[in-house]
């Protein structure tokens, strides 16, 4: 009994002898039928949005584009570091220096007044000590937050450079490296979703 679910209609096309030789060569190399080679080739052209009438760009020009993108990303990271992270570090350092200067000034003032009235200033010293501890805790917390941000930033750098490397490998894959391309695409998708 014939298979009634198969309703594929086959057509024929005419090709030049040189093209037929190329199709035969690809069929032998990958153990495919001619119809499978044609189907896969047209599927690839459609999926990759390749215009077959245009000459493909060279690997050098593609690598130059990737290098330019990589340079743009590095420039952006340096700009971000310069405009965001470095000012935060400077501001934290400035606050710490101000607190240090204020602490030294208050210490001198307190010592001079302690000579006049020891008991009164003992209570004041206790209050100031608590305030300095609170300020020191705030500064320490800010330092920990900046270190945590730096660690996140470094992890994102590594992830970004790994992603660039994967894209570079993907663009360098040949037309027939579909398994490698699928593996790279899966790896890129996994890296993006992490």
C-alpha positions in Angstrom: 0.0 0.0 0.0 1.6 3.4 -1.0 2.3 6.0 1.6 -0.6 8.5 1.3 1.0 11.1 3.7 3.9 11.9 1.3 2.6 14.5 -1.2 6.0 16.0 -2.3 6.0 17.0 -5.9 9.4 16.9 -7.5 10.4 19.2 -10.3 13.5 19.3 -12.4 15.9 22.2 -13.1 18.6 22.4 -15.7 22.2 23.2 -14.6 25.5 23.6 -16.3 28.0 20.7 -16.5 30.4 22.5 -14.1 27.6 23.0 -11.6 26.6 19.3 -11.9 30.2 18.4 -11.2 30.2 20.5 -8.1 26.9 19.0 -6.9 28.3 15.5 -7.5 31.5 16.3 -5.6 29.5 17.7 -2.6 27.2 14.6 -2.7 30.1 12.2 -2.6 31.9 14.2 0.1 28.9 14.3 2.5 27.1 11.2 1.4 24.0 13.1 0.3 21.5 12.8 -2.5 21.4 15.6 -5.1 17.9 16.7 -3.9 19.2 16.9 -0.3 22.2 19.0 -1.3 20.0 21.5 -3.3 17.4 21.6 -0.4 20.1 22.2 2.2 22.0 24.8 0.1 18.8 26.8 -0.6 17.8 26.5 3.1 21.2 27.9 4.1 21.0 30.8 1.6 17.5 31.7 2.9 18.4 31.4 6.6 21.6 33.3 6.2 19.9 36.0 4.0 22.6 35.6 1.4 22.0 37.1 -2.0 23.5 34.5 -4.4 24.1 37.1 -7.1 26.5 39.1 -4.8 30.1 38.1 -4.4 30.7 36.9 -0.9 32.9 39.1 1.3 36.3 37.9 2.1 37.2 36.5 5.5 39.6 39.4 6.0 36.9 42.0 5.6 34.6 40.0 8.0 37.5 39.8 10.5 38.1 43.5 10.1 34.4 44.1 10.9 34.7 41.9 14.0 37.9 43.6 15.1 36.2 47.0 14.7 33.3 45.8 16.8 35.7 44.5 19.4 37.6 47.8 19.4 34.3 49.7 19.8 33.3 47.4 22.7 36.7 47.9 24.4 36.4 51.7 23.8 33.0 51.6 25.5 34.3 49.6 28.4 37.2 52.0 28.9 34.8 55.0 28.6 32.5 53.4 31.2 35.3 52.7 33.5 36.6 56.3 33.1 33.2 57.9 33.5 31.6 55.7 36.1 33.9 53.5 38.1 36.9 55.9 38.5 34.8 58.8 39.7 33.1 56.5 42.3 36.5 55.4 43.6 37.8 59.0 43.7 34.6 60.1 45.5 35.0 57.4 48.1 38.7 58.2 48.6 37.8 61.9 48.9 35.2 61.1 51.5 37.7 58.9 53.4 40.2 61.8 53.4 37.6 64.3 54.6 36.6 62.0 57.4 40.3 61.5 58.3 40.9 65.3 58.3 37.7 65.9 60.3 38.7 63.1 62.8 42.1 64.7 63.3 40.7 68.2 63.7 38.1 67.0 66.2 40.7 65.0 68.1 42.8 68.1 68.6 39.8 70.2 69.7 38.7 67.5 72.1 42.2 67.1 73.6 42.5 70.9 74.2 39.1 71.1 75.9 39.7 67.9 77.9 42.3 69.7 80.0 39.6 72.1 81.1 36.8 69.7 81.9 37.6 66.0 81.9 34.3 64.5 82.9 32.2 66.5 80.5 34.4 65.6 77.6 34.5 61.9 78.4 30.8 61.7 77.5 31.4 63.7 74.4 34.2 61.4 73.4 31.9 58.4 73.8 29.4 60.0 71.4 32.0 60.9 68.9 33.5 57.4 69.0 30.1 56.0 68.2 29.7 58.4 65.3 33.1 57.6 63.9 32.3 53.9 64.1 29.1 54.5 62.2 31.0 56.6 59.6 33.7 53.9 59.4 31.0 51.2 58.9 29.5 53.3 56.1 32.9 53.7 54.4 33.6 50.0 54.8 30.2 49.1 53.3 30.8 51.4 50.4 34.2 49.9 49.8 32.7 46.4 49.9 30.0 47.5 47.4 32.6 49.0 45.1 34.7 45.8 45.3 31.5 43.7 44.5 30.8 46.0 41.5 34.3 45.6 40.3 34.1 41.8 40.6 30.8 41.8 38.6 32.4 44.1 36.1 35.4 41.8 35.7 33.1 38.8 35.3 31.1 40.7 32.6 34.4 41.6 30.8 35.4 37.9 30.7 31.9 36.9 29.5 32.0 39.7 26.8 35.4 38.7 25.5 34.3 35.0 25.4 31.2 36.1 23.5 33.3 38.1 21.0 35.6 35.1 20.6 32.6 32.8 19.9 31.2 35.3 17.3 34.6 35.4 15.7 34.7 31.6 15.4 31.2 31.6 14.1 32.0 34.1 11.4 35.1 32.1 10.4 33.1 28.9 9.9 32.8 27.7 6.3 29.5 27.1 4.5 29.5 23.4 5.3 30.5 23.6 9.0 26.8 23.5 10.1 27.5 21.3 13.1 30.2 23.6 14.3 28.0 26.6 13.7 25.1 25.0 15.6 27.5 24.2 18.5 28.8 27.8 18.5 25.3 29.2 18.3 24.2 27.0 21.2 27.3 28.1 23.2 26.6 31.8 22.4 22.9 31.4 23.4 24.0 29.7 26.7 26.5 32.4 27.4 24.0 35.1 26.8 21.4 33.5 29.0 23.8 33.0 31.9 
